[in-house]
Amino acid sequence: MTDTVSTGASAPEIALRDQYGQEVLLSSLRGGPVLVVFYPLAFSGVCSGELADLSEHHAEFKELDVTVLAVSVDSTFALRTWSDREDFPFALLSDFWPHGATARDYGVFDEQRGVARRGTFLIDGHGTVRWTVHTPAGEPRDVTEYLRQARELAG
């Protein structure tokens, strides 16, 4: 396993396709904060709850000018179906091929299971990781903590 990207480090580039097949580059989002949320799989119970919670709080992230990116190893086709069903207001990025390469770059790829671990990274407008948290499998993350960290970053 690669070391997890830590606070103060430059965030590795993300160049992945979203649920609509459009390429999303982390570097093109410079200037504003980005919340990158890695999750194991679309349609799974805990992940569905987490992304629904992110969706419910999306307006608050938008007010803080935070771009939310959710990343899994699912195909763009699966992500599109899930997004259409759930009406997610943020990009679902496919780390399908090379399988888990971006999750590996961030140090959150689970080699045994072939999926991303629950890693979250708040990246500032200059591309520096300002906060990160890793949550055990099966345990939902606290979106209110993401908002608190984003507010702190916004000053």
C-alpha positions in Angstrom: 0.0 0.0 0.0 1.2 3.5 -0.8 1.4 6.0 2.0 -1.7 8.1 2.4 -1.4 11.7 1.2 -1.0 13.8 4.3 -2.0 17.3 5.4 0.4 19.9 3.9 1.2 17.8 0.9 0.4 18.8 -2.7 -2.6 16.9 -3.8 -2.0 14.4 -6.6 -3.6 15.3 -9.9 -7.0 13.8 -10.5 -7.9 13.2 -14.2 -11.0 11.1 -14.3 -14.3 10.9 -16.2 -17.5 11.8 -14.4 -20.9 10.1 -14.6 -21.5 11.9 -17.9 -18.2 10.9 -19.5 -16.7 14.4 -19.1 -13.1 14.6 -18.0 -12.5 16.3 -14.6 -9.1 17.6 -13.8 -8.3 18.7 -10.2 -5.8 21.2 -11.5 -8.6 22.9 -13.5 -10.5 23.6 -10.2 -7.6 25.6 -8.7 -8.7 28.9 -7.1 -11.3 27.3 -4.8 -11.4 24.4 -2.3 -12.2 20.9 -3.4 -13.5 18.1 -1.2 -12.4 14.7 -2.6 -14.4 11.8 -1.1 -13.2 8.3 -1.9 -15.8 5.5 -1.3 -15.8 1.8 -2.1 -18.8 1.1 -4.4 -21.9 2.7 -5.8 -25.2 1.3 -4.7 -23.8 -0.1 -1.4 -25.6 0.7 1.8 -23.1 2.9 3.7 -21.9 4.6 0.5 -25.5 5.4 -0.5 -26.2 7.0 2.9 -22.9 9.0 2.8 -23.5 10.4 -0.6 -27.2 11.2 0.2 -25.9 13.1 3.2 -23.4 15.0 1.0 -26.2 15.7 -1.4 -28.4 17.1 1.4 -25.6 19.5 2.5 -24.5 20.4 -1.0 -25.9 23.9 -0.9 -23.8 24.6 2.2 -20.7 23.4 0.4 -21.6 25.6 -2.6 -22.0 28.6 -0.4 -18.4 28.0 0.8 -17.3 27.7 -2.9 -16.3 24.0 -2.2 -16.4 21.7 -5.2 -17.3 18.1 -4.1 -15.8 15.2 -6.0 -16.8 11.6 -5.1 -14.5 8.9 -6.4 -15.0 5.2 -6.7 -13.7 2.3 -8.9 -17.2 1.9 -10.5 -17.6 2.4 -14.3 -19.0 5.7 -15.6 -22.1 3.7 -16.7 -22.8 2.5 -13.2 -22.2 6.0 -11.8 -24.5 7.6 -14.3 -27.3 5.1 -13.4 -26.8 5.7 -9.7 -26.6 9.5 -10.1 -29.7 9.6 -12.2 -31.6 7.5 -9.6 -30.3 9.6 -6.6 -30.1 13.0 -8.4 -26.6 13.7 -6.9 -25.6 17.4 -7.5 -21.9 16.7 -7.6 -19.5 14.8 -9.8 -19.1 11.1 -9.4 -15.7 10.2 -10.8 -14.8 6.8 -12.2 -11.4 5.4 -11.1 -12.2 2.3 -13.1 -9.2 2.1 -15.4 -6.4 1.9 -14.7 -8.2 0.3 -11.9 -7.9 2.3 -8.7 -4.9 4.4 -10.0 -6.1 7.6 -8.4 -7.0 5.9 -5.1 -3.5 4.5 -5.2 -2.0 7.9 -5.7 -3.9 9.1 -2.6 -2.9 6.0 -0.6 -6.5 4.8 -0.1 -6.7 1.8 -2.4 -7.5 -1.5 -0.8 -5.5 -4.0 -2.8 -7.3 -7.1 -1.3 -10.8 -5.9 -2.0 -10.0 -3.9 -5.2 -11.8 -0.8 -4.1 -11.1 2.6 -2.5 -11.0 2.9 1.2 -13.1 5.7 2.9 -10.6 8.5 2.6 -11.6 12.2 2.5 -9.3 15.1 1.5 -10.0 18.8 1.7 -7.8 20.6 -0.8 -7.3 24.4 -0.9 -7.4 26.6 -3.9 -3.6 26.2 -4.4 -3.7 22.4 -4.5 -2.5 21.7 -1.0 -4.2 19.1 1.2 -5.5 21.0 4.3 -7.4 18.3 6.1 -7.9 14.5 5.7 -9.8 11.8 7.5 -10.0 8.1 7.0 -13.0 6.2 8.2 -13.1 2.4 8.7 -15.1 0.2 6.3 -18.8 0.0 7.2 -18.7 3.1 9.3 -20.4 6.2 7.9 -18.5 9.5 7.7 -19.6 12.7 9.4 -20.5 15.3 6.7 -20.9 18.0 9.4 -17.2 17.6 10.2 -16.4 18.2 6.5 -18.5 21.4 6.6 -16.7 22.5 9.8 -13.3 22.0 8.2 -14.5 23.8 5.0 -15.7 26.8 7.0 -12.4 26.9 8.9 -10.5 26.9 5.5 -12.8 29.6 4.2 -11.9 31.7 7.2 
